[in-house]
Amino acid sequence: MSRRSQVLKQLLDFRNKRNWKHFHSPQNIVKSIVLEAAEVLEIFQWHNMDTELSPNQKQRLKEELADVYNWLILLAHDLDIDIEKEALNKIKSNQQKYPPEKVRDKAKKYTEL
């Protein structure tokens, strides 16, 4: 069993034991993803990127990234989306949109090239 499958199984067990599925509409899960992503952003809000994160900040970051990940795989599961397959498809799409010879050292959207 893959690590992601183990995580998903534990998430579903956690949710089912608490009878929370009826609270987990796609809309509510997406709100939770955004809220948790904002907590990731908050860690970096006033952080000088010339210095490393403190151990406390790094621990908080790990926890918030895990929250985002957990909600994301739960949403993908509930909507029957193979998130790994779609991630690979998106990488392939971005490789076509952003060929290295056109975008190297440029931070522009593909429509601006």
N, C-alpha and C positions, 0 to 999 in steps of 0.2 A: 504494500500500500504506500503510495507516495505521501510525502509530508503534507502536501496540500489536501489530499484526501483525508488524512488524519485530522487536520485542522477543521475541515468542513464537517466531518463526522462529529467532532467534539462540539462545534458550534450548534449543529442541529440537535444534538443531545441536550445541550444547555438550554436551548430555546424550547424544545419540546417538554422537558421536565418542568418548565415554568409556565407552559401553555401561553407563550407569547407570540406564536405565529400570526394570530389575528391582528397584532399590533404592527407587524412587519410588512406593511404594504410597500410596493416599490417606491412610492413617493416618500414614505417615512424613512426607508433605508437610504435613499439618495440624500435626504436632509441630514441624516446621521453621517454620511460620508463627507459632506461639505463641512459640517461642524467639526468633525475630527481632523479634516485637512486644515481647517483654520487653526486648530490647536498646534499642528505641525508648524504652520507659518508663524504663530506666536513665539515659538522658540527662537526663531531667527529674526524677529522684528527689530530688535536693537542690538543684534549680535554683530560684532566686528569680524568680518570673514578672514581677517589676517590672523586671528587666534582660533585655537581649537575650542570646541564645546567643552564646558566643564563636565566632570563625571555626572553631576546631577542633571545637566541639560541633555547629555547623551542618553541617560536612562529615560528621561521624559520623552525624548525623540523616539526611542525604541518602542515605548508604550503607545505613543500616538500613531506611529506608522503601523503598528500591529492592529490598532483599532480601525484604521482606514482599510487595511488589507482584509480584516475579518468581515467588515461590512460589505466590501467589494465582492468577495467570493460568495457571501450569502446572497447578495443581489443576483449575481450571475447564476447561482444555483436555482434560485426561485424563478428566474425568467428563462431557465433552460438554455443558458449561453455557455458555450465552452470557452472560457476566458483565456486559457492558454492558446488555443487555436486562433482566437481573434487577436490576441497580442502578437502572435507570429505574423498573421495577415497584415496587421497594422505596420509592423516593422518593414515588411516587404513593400507595402504601399509607400512608406516614407523613404525607402531606398530609391524608389522611382521618382518621387517628388524632389528629393534632395540629392542629386548625384554629386559625389565628392568634388569633381572638377568644377562645378558651378558654385558650390556653397562653402568650400573650405575657408575658414576664418571669417565667415559672414554670418551674422545673426539676423537673417531676413526670412520672412515667410516665402514659401515657394511661389506665391502669386506675385511677389515683388522682385523676382530674379530677372 
